[in-house]
Amino acid sequence: MKVVPLRLQPGDDLRRALEAWMSQQPEQAGFVISAVGSLSEAQLRLAGASEATAIRGELEILSLAGTLSPDGTHLHIAVADSLGAVIGGHLCAGSLVRSTAELVIGLLPEWQFQRELDAATGYAELVINPAAQG
């Protein structure tokens, strides 16, 4: 396993920045080990919802977990507002870094992650294969 630290800047789109970064890596499988920071806006798809909900304000990132592949990500996040109320869900594009996002990413050179439409769920789900040798 290869471990890479990243820091995102104010205004960066958390999901899109991770997708762009992963698309530039030679490894085809990754995951979030650790994440702290803040957002000014979180776009979350809540459980059972079909559309994202915008949460705005000074939000602290409490946790971020998920898988990264060159053709997509699956990320869940929990954030707390200025009163300490916590909300979480599927991280969507448009979630903007407020002051910083400090991430530690694990890359798995022996594996390949892909996303393929799963007829049973209706979503692009994770497909795991050994990486091509060569």
Salt bridges, closest charged atoms under 4 A:
ASP13 OD2 - ARG16 NH1 3.61
GLU19 OE2 - ARG15 NE 3.08
GLU27 OE2 - LYS2 NZ 3.58
GLU41 OE2 - ARG56 NH2 3.48
GLU60 OE2 - ARG98 NH2 3.35
